[in-house]
Amino acid sequence: MKLLGYFILIMISLAAIAQSNALSGMAAPPLLYPAANSTANGAFQNMTIATITYVGNYTCAQNQGQAYANATGSSPCEFGSIVAGANGASPFWYIVPAYSGLSVFGFNSTNATAQGFPVFNGSAVLTDCSAGATAASCAGSPAYVYSPVFAKIENMLNYTNGLSGLPLGVLPDPAHSYIFSQFSNGIGFYAVVVFVFDPNIMPNAFDGKCNEVMKSNLTDPTGNCLTSISALENALHTDSSSVAYANGGNPVWEAMGRPTAQAVLLGAGSSSGINTSNTNLREVIKVSPADYYTPVYSGSTNGTSTAPTTISTSTIPVTLPVHSVGQRNVPLAAAAVVLIIIVLIVYFVRRKRGSF
């Protein structure tokens, strides 16, 4: 009976170690992501996957309406509050899977993958670009941006001094995919940020497919799959029950006023046009019709990419704001190891005494 008792104590200690490891943020297996700091990337154009090439560095134009004096040292880029002039540029659209909640910003502690992709219902959401300053972020995107919407989210969560040492309202550039309306040999574009709240219309960047992952009252839940401008235009004016189902408890959705539309222009009114400039991000980009992703992956057959549709996610706590996780669980693991050693010493000492 004594031996059984010791065995039970050892099992409890081992369980404590296992729980500690589960909370420590084990790294996910590496993903062959094509975007990482490349001068080229994938995008959608007229329901097909295209290739974009960044011609030079992006810029974030100064604007008299900028209202983030405390944030300019972290990023000059502002999303969702200013209306900067187009200055002859054409729009391109940042489609952000905002239904993924805080993981869209790539923090390890919000259950994003090790590469910086957001996670929804336990599956990675594969976008053209992961969150800023993460492994699969795009060279043509800023690492950090300011938005009054971000500040609203942080205030709602009582992070009134900002997250991870960043000023209030400054967060990593959210994970996103691109939509372009035209091919180009390298012209100026301005970014329009769109928050997507219906997971049924967010395409997998690598194959352009949408899947019905949330129940909907729409006859065709994936009908506005965001691979074209026309689909985006429709999504901005289409209400779906899947939005409320998908976003319960999502602070990003709450900060945006709980919209019912499938997609929303960040910081803009519901009557705003699809070309509304809601950022000061400017790029010179070449857009060509070649599928960017197919050549990246080996083993393609009949022109079909073998790019993964899902990837492993890290098992990490969903607390904020720590960027590296699991440190607070080290004492638990150490205590468990010490307990095992003590139990074994006591057992063998008593066994030795009993042998005399």
N, C-alpha and C positions, 0 to 999 in steps of 0.2 A: 504493500500500500504506500509506503514511503517513496519507493521508486516511482510509482504512478504519480504521486504528488509532484515530485521533482520534474517528471516528464511534462506535466501540465504547465508548470511554471516556465519551462524552457519553450514550450509551444507558444505561450502568451508573449514571451519576449521576442520570439521570432516574428510573431504577428505584428508586434509594435514596430520592428525594423521594416517589415514589408510595407506597413502603412506609411512610415516615414519616407521610404523610397518612392511610393506612389505619389506623395505630395511634393517631391523634390524636383519635378520638372525633367523627367528623362527625355533626352533628345530624340526626336523622330528620325527615322532613316532618311538619308539625304535624297532629295528629289532632283532629277535632272531638269532644272528650270532654265529655259533659254533666255530669260530676260536679264539676268543679273548683270547690271552695269554695262549692258551692250549698247552700241549706238543704233541698233535696230531692234524692232519689237513687233509683236502681232497686234492686230486691230480688226474691227469689223467695218465692212463697207458694202452696203447693198446686199445683206444677207450672206456674205461670204467672208472668209478670213483673208485679210490682206497683210502686207508688210509695210511698216513705217520705218523711216530712217530719220534720226534726229540730225539736222544740219546745224551744227554748232550747239552752244549751250542755251538752255531755257533762260528766260528773264522774267522778273516780276516787276512790272512797271510801277513807278511811284504814282500815287493818286492823292489829290488834295483831300479826298474824303476818308483816307485811311485813319482808323481810330484805334490803333493798337501800339501806341508809343512804347508801352512796357514790353512789347514783343519783338520789336524790330531787330534787336540783337540776335534773336533766334531764327527769324525768318522774315524776309520782306514780302513773302507771298501771302495773299489774303483770299479766302474763299467765303462766299456767301453773304457779303454785305455791300460791296462796292459795285458800281456800274461804270466801268472804265470804257472809254471810247474804243470802238473796233479798229479805228485807224487803218481802214482798208484790209484788215485781216479777215479770214474766214473762221467760223466756229468749228471746234471739234468737241466731243462730249466725253467727259469722265463719268462712267457709270459705276457707282459705288454700291456694293451689296450691303446697304445699311441695316438690313434685317438681321445681319450677323452680329449686331450689337457692338460692344466695345472691342471685340476681337478684330474688327475691321481696321483698327489702328496698330495691330501687330504686336502689342505688348505680350510678352510671355505669360504674364500673370492674368491675361484675359482669355486664355485657352486658344490663342492663335497657334498655328503650326510653327515648327522650328524654322521654317523658311519665311515666315511672316504672312502666310495666307490666313484669311479669316476662317472661322468654323461655324457651321450652322447644323444643329441637331446631330452633332458628332461627326460630320463630314466636312472636309476642307472645301472651301469655295475657291476654285481655281480661276484666277483673274490674270489679265495681261501683266499687271504689275502688283507685287505684294506691297505691304505698307512701307512707308518711307523708312530708310535706315535699317532695313532688314535684308536678308540674304537674296531675295528675288525681286528687290525693288528695281525700278527702271532708271536709267541714266537721265532720261528726259523728264523726270518728275522731281520736284523738290523733296528733300528729306523731311522737312517740317513746314507746317503752314499754320497760319492764324485764322480763326473763324469765330465770330460772336456766337455761332451755334455751338462750337466746341466749348466755349466758356459757359454757356447755359447748361450743357451736359455736366460739366465739372461742378458747377454750383449746385445743381440738383443732387449730386452725389456727395456734397459737402467737401469737395476738394477745392476750396476757395483760394488756395495758393498754387494751384496747378498740379500737374502730375510729373513724377520722375525728374524733378528739378527744372521743368520747363515753365515758362510764365503762363499765367491763366489764359486759356484760349488757344495756346499753341500745343499741337499734337502732331504725331507723325502723319505724313500724307496718307490718307486712307487707301487701302487696297482698291484697285479699280481696273476696269477694262476700258477700251477706247471704241468710239464710233466716229467714223468720218463720212462725210457726204460726197466726197469727190476724190479722185486721184490727183496727184500733183507731182511736179518735178522739183518741188522745194519752195513752198510759199509760206507766208506768215499765217499762223493760226492763233486764236485765243480760246482758252479752255472754258467750257460751261460744265459745272459740276451738277450731277444728277444723283440724288439718293434713291436707291431702289428699295422698296419695302415689300415687294411680292417676290418670294424666292422662285416662283414658277416661271418668271420671265427673265431670270438672270442666266445668261448662257455660260457654259463651260468655255473658257477662252480657247482651249486647245482643239475643240471640235465644233464649237458653235451651237451645241445642242442645249435645249431647255427641257427640264423634266418637271412633271407635276409632283411636287414634294409636299404640298399643303392643299388641303381641301378648299374648294372654291365654288362660288355660286355662278361662275361664268361657264358658258357652254364649252368654250375652248380655253382652259386655264393657261396654256402656254402660247396662245395666239399672238401675244405681243412680245414674243421672244426678242430681246434687245440686240438684234444684229443689223438693224437698219434705222434710218431716220424716221421712216413712216411708222415703224413699230414704237419707237420712242415717243413720237407725237401722240399716238393713240394711248400709250401707257400713262402719260401725264393727265389724261382726261378719262381714265377708266377706273372705276371703283371696283374693288373685289373683296369678298369676305375673307379671302386668304390673308389679306394684310393684317387684320386684327388677330387672326389665329396665329400668325407667324411672329408677331411683335409684342405679345404680352410680356410685360416686364422689361422691355428693351428701352434703356434710357435715351438712346438716339431717337427712337420713334416718339418717345414722350417729349423730348426737347423740341421736336418739330411740330408739336401740337396734335399728335395722333392722327395724321392724315389717313384718309381712306383710299386715296388714289394709289395705283401700283407704283408710281414713281413721282418724285417731286424735285423741282429745281431748288437747290440749296439757297435758302435765304430770300427767294423770290415769291411773289404773290401767285395765287392760282391762275390769275389771268395773264401772267407773263408769257411771252412768246418763247418758243424753243431756242431761239438764238440769243436770248437774254444774256448779256455778259455779267456773270456773277463772280468772276475772279479777276486778278490782275496778272495771271500766268500767260505768257506769250512764248510761242515756239515757232521755229522754221522747220517744217517737216516735209519729207518726200513720202508720198503714198503710192505704192505700186500694187498691182493685182495678184502677185505671187502669194501663195499660202506660206506664211512665215514658219508655221510649226512643223509641217510635214518633213522638211529636210533635217530638222533638228533631231528627230528620233529615228533610230535604226529599225529595220524590220518592217518598213512600210510596205503594204501590199495594195496594188491597184489604186494607188494614190490615197489610200486611207491611212491617216496618222495613227500610230500606236501610242500616242500620248496617253498618260494615265487619266482616268476620270475621277479617281479619288486617291488620296495619299494618307499615310498615317498621320495622326495628330499627337501632339505631346500630351501626356497626362500631367496636368498642372493645375494649381488652385486658381480660382477665379476672383481672387482678391486684388485690390489695387493699393498703391500704385507701383509696387516693386517691379523692376525690370528683370532682375535675376531672382529666381524663386528657389524655395526649398531651404534656405539657410536657417530659418527658424525651427526646422525640424531636426537639425543636427543634434541638439541636446537630447532629444527623444531617442534617437538611434544610439547615441553614446550610453545613455542610461540603460537601454535594453541590453547592450553588450556587457556592461558591468554586471547587470543582474544575472545574466547567463553564467558569467565567470564565478560569481559568488555562489550560485546554486550548485555548480559543479564542484567547487572547493568544499562546500559543506557536505555534499553527498559523499565524496571520496574520503574526507576526514572521518565521518561517522562510520563509513564502511570499514575503514582501517581500524578504528577503535573496536568495532564489533568483532573483528577477527582475532583479537587478543583473548 
